[in-house]
């Protein structure tokens, strides 16, 4: 009597399952990267008991320590697969799935930013600041500025880093991208501070940066804040614009090496995101203040006409 051994069929994971599995691996690599660890610690340290440069501009802290530094981290992680490209290309995992997994790993800095922002809010609840420090913004806009935008910035920088890692192959590409990003944001973020804030073009440029400010004050680390100036722009619509930019970064990263079928889907999603981004940008520039508003320590608000 002979024995027949039946071979068990190999279970091939679905595309979604394989992306999740790879995403967990990439997330672990991201979370243990030294630059991310240092950035997260610095971000947390500057968020405890400190209302940021101005409370309404607190998002600059996670934007830099988790967003900008995260761009370098994700670009390096993306490029690190180049040394093992022959092995990876021979494996039954398309480059599109590996890219999607890298994009999923950007949830690590996003979640970190949310936890740190909540920690920051808790310290302010324990020791509240004067209400005038929020300028003319109401409750929803305050939450967008202090909780939503820090998370978006922390995810957006790393997602752009994946794009850089996939498309820019020359040495120093992440550093050059960081310099360009900082120059773009620094030029436009405080544009209404020194120009005619009633200009429609200036308002549009102000909210078109990947990072922008919505307020500035007359105080610093030595002098107390007595006046907060609320600049033009609608934070909620700016957040939609920033999220759309994150989505477009994912599309740009997935396009590299994708099959024709995948590129068709990515192109459709990209067109939708472009439309959303354009509408959100227009609303961000037109539905907020059209001029600067100064709020003093007594709570009185003054409309600033002409040059801000």
C-alpha positions in Angstrom: 0.0 0.0 0.0 1.5 3.3 -1.0 1.0 6.6 0.7 0.2 9.7 -1.2 1.4 13.0 0.3 -0.8 15.9 -0.7 1.1 19.3 -0.7 -0.7 22.0 1.2 -1.6 24.9 -1.1 0.4 28.1 -0.4 -1.7 30.8 1.0 -0.9 34.0 -0.9 -1.9 37.1 1.1 -4.2 39.6 -0.6 -2.8 42.9 -1.8 -4.4 44.7 1.2 -3.1 42.2 3.7 0.5 42.3 2.3 0.4 46.1 2.4 -0.7 46.0 6.0 2.1 43.5 6.9 4.7 45.5 5.1 3.3 48.7 6.7 3.8 47.2 10.2 7.4 46.4 9.3 8.0 49.9 7.9 6.3 51.5 10.9 8.7 49.7 13.2 11.7 50.9 11.2 10.3 54.5 11.3 9.6 54.4 15.0 13.2 53.2 15.8 15.0 55.6 13.5 17.3 57.8 15.6 16.3 61.1 13.9 12.6 60.4 14.6 13.3 59.5 18.2 15.3 62.7 18.8 12.6 64.8 17.0 9.8 63.3 19.0 11.6 63.9 22.3 12.4 67.5 21.3 8.8 68.1 20.3 7.5 66.7 23.5 9.9 68.7 25.6 9.0 71.9 23.9 5.3 71.2 24.3 5.1 70.7 28.0 4.0 73.8 29.9 4.8 76.1 26.9 2.2 77.7 24.7 4.5 77.7 21.7 5.9 80.8 19.9 2.3 82.0 20.2 -0.5 79.6 21.2 -2.1 80.0 17.7 1.2 79.2 16.1 2.0 76.2 18.3 1.9 73.9 15.3 5.3 75.1 14.2 6.9 72.8 16.8 5.5 69.5 15.6 5.7 70.8 12.0 9.5 71.1 12.3 10.5 68.3 14.7 8.1 65.7 13.3 7.3 67.0 9.8 10.5 68.5 8.5 12.8 65.9 10.2 10.3 63.2 9.2 10.8 64.1 5.6 14.5 63.2 6.0 13.6 60.0 7.9 11.1 58.7 5.3 13.3 59.6 2.4 16.2 57.7 3.9 14.0 54.7 4.7 12.7 54.7 1.1 16.1 55.0 -0.4 17.5 52.3 2.0 15.7 49.6 -0.1 17.9 50.5 -3.0 20.8 48.3 -1.7 18.5 45.3 -1.7 16.6 46.2 -4.8 17.6 43.0 -6.7 16.2 40.8 -3.9 13.0 42.9 -3.5 12.4 43.0 -7.2 12.6 39.2 -7.4 10.1 38.9 -4.5 6.4 38.7 -5.4 5.7 42.2 -3.9 5.3 45.0 -6.4 7.0 48.3 -5.8 3.6 49.9 -5.5 2.8 47.9 -2.4 6.1 48.7 -0.9 5.5 52.4 -1.5 2.0 52.1 0.0 3.5 50.4 3.1 6.0 53.3 3.4 3.1 55.8 3.2 1.3 53.8 5.9 4.3 54.1 8.1 3.8 57.9 8.1 1.0 57.2 10.6 3.8 56.9 13.2 4.7 60.6 13.3 1.1 61.6 12.8 -0.1 59.6 15.9 3.0 60.9 17.8 2.0 64.5 16.9 -1.6 63.9 18.1 -0.4 62.5 21.5 2.0 65.4 22.0 -0.6 67.9 21.0 -3.0 66.4 23.5 -0.3 66.6 26.1 0.3 70.2 25.2 -3.4 70.9 25.6 -3.5 69.2 28.9 -0.7 71.5 30.3 -2.7 74.5 29.1 -5.9 73.3 30.7 -4.0 73.0 34.0 -2.6 76.5 33.6 -4.8 78.4 31.1 -3.6 81.4 29.1 -5.6 84.6 28.7 -8.5 84.3 26.2 -7.2 87.2 24.1 -4.2 85.1 23.1 -6.6 83.2 20.7 -7.3 86.4 18.8 -10.6 86.4 17.0 -10.7 82.6 16.4 -13.6 80.6 17.9 -13.6 77.1 19.3 -13.6 75.1 16.1 -10.7 77.1 14.6 -8.8 76.8 17.8 -9.0 73.0 17.7 -8.0 73.0 14.0 -4.9 75.2 14.8 -3.8 73.4 17.9 -4.8 69.8 17.3 -5.6 69.1 13.6 -2.8 71.0 11.8 0.0 69.6 14.0 -1.1 66.1 12.9 -1.4 67.0 9.3 2.1 68.6 9.3 3.6 65.6 11.0 2.2 63.3 8.3 2.7 65.6 5.4 6.5 66.0 5.7 7.2 62.2 5.9 4.8 61.6 2.9 6.8 64.1 0.9 9.9 62.3 2.0 8.5 59.1 0.4 8.0 61.1 -2.8 11.6 62.4 -2.6 13.0 58.9 -2.0 11.1 57.4 -4.9 11.7 60.1 -7.5 14.9 62.0 -6.7 17.9 59.8 -6.9 20.8 62.3 -6.5 22.7 62.7 -3.2 21.4 65.4 -0.9 17.9 65.4 -2.4 16.2 65.3 1.0 18.3 68.2 2.3 17.6 70.3 -0.8 13.8 69.5 -0.5 13.9 70.6 3.2 15.6 73.9 2.3 13.1 74.6 -0.5 10.2 73.7 1.8 11.4 76.0 4.6 12.1 78.8 2.2 8.6 78.5 0.7 6.9 78.5 4.1 9.1 81.2 5.6 8.4 83.5 2.7 4.6 83.2 2.8 3.6 82.2 6.3 3.8 85.8 7.7 3.2 87.7 4.4 0.2 89.7 5.8 2.4 90.9 8.7 4.3 93.3 6.4 2.0 93.9 3.5 -1.5 95.0 2.6 -3.6 92.3 4.1 -6.6 93.4 2.0 -4.9 92.2 -1.2 -6.7 89.1 -2.7 -3.4 87.9 -4.2 -1.5 88.3 -0.9 -4.3 86.4 0.9 -4.1 83.6 -1.6 -0.3 83.4 -1.4 -0.4 83.4 2.4 -2.6 80.2 2.5 -0.9 78.5 -0.4 2.2 77.5 1.6 2.4 73.9 3.0 2.8 75.6 6.4 1.4 79.0 7.2 0.7 81.1 10.3 -2.6 82.6 11.3 -1.5 85.0 14.1 1.5 86.8 15.5 2.0 88.8 18.7 4.1 91.7 20.1 5.7 89.6 22.8 8.7 87.3 23.0 10.6 85.3 25.6 11.4 88.5 27.5 8.4 90.8 27.0 4.9 89.7 27.8 2.3 89.5 25.0 -0.2 92.4 25.1 -1.5 92.3 21.5 -2.3 89.3 19.3 -2.9 90.0 15.6 -5.1 87.6 13.7 -4.1 87.3 10.0 -6.4 86.6 7.1 -7.3 83.0 6.2 -9.7 80.3 7.3 -7.9 77.6 9.3 -10.5 74.9 8.6 -10.3 75.2 4.8 -6.5 75.5 5.1 -6.5 72.2 6.9 -8.5 70.7 4.0 -6.0 72.1 1.6 -3.1 70.6 3.6 -4.8 67.2 3.7 -5.3 67.3 0.0 -1.6 68.0 -0.5 -0.9 64.9 1.6 -3.1 62.9 -0.6 -1.4 64.2 -3.7 2.0 63.3 -2.2 0.7 59.7 -1.8 -0.4 59.7 -5.4 2.9 61.0 -6.6 4.8 58.3 -4.6 2.5 55.5 -5.9 2.9 56.6 -9.5 6.6 55.5 -9.5 6.9 52.0 -11.0 3.1 51.4 -11.0 1.4 49.3 -13.6 -1.0 50.9 -16.1 -4.0 49.8 -14.1 -2.7 51.2 -10.9 -1.7 54.5 -12.6 -5.2 54.9 -13.9 -6.7 54.6 -10.4 -4.0 56.9 -9.0 -4.6 59.5 -11.8 -8.4 59.5 -11.0 -7.7 60.0 -7.3 -5.2 62.7 -8.1 -7.7 64.6 -10.2 -10.2 64.5 -7.4 -7.6 65.7 -4.9 -6.5 68.5 -7.2 -10.1 69.7 -7.4 -10.5 69.5 -3.6 -7.3 71.3 -3.1 -8.2 74.1 -5.5 -11.6 74.6 -3.9 -10.2 74.5 -0.3 -7.4 76.9 -1.2 -9.9 79.4 -2.7 -12.1 79.2 0.4 -9.2 79.4 2.8 -8.2 82.7 1.2 -11.7 84.2 0.8 -13.8 83.1 3.8 -11.5 84.3 6.6 -10.6 87.8 7.5 -9.7 90.1 4.6 -7.6 92.3 6.9 -5.6 91.9 10.1 -7.4 92.1 13.4 -5.6 93.2 16.6 -6.9 91.9 20.0 -5.4 93.5 23.1 -5.2 92.2 26.6 -8.5 93.8 27.5 -10.2 91.7 24.9 -10.9 94.6 22.5 -10.5 93.9 18.8 -9.4 96.5 16.3 -9.6 96.1 12.5 -6.3 97.0 10.9 -6.7 98.7 7.5 -4.0 99.3 4.8 -0.6 98.0 5.6 -0.5 95.3 8.4 
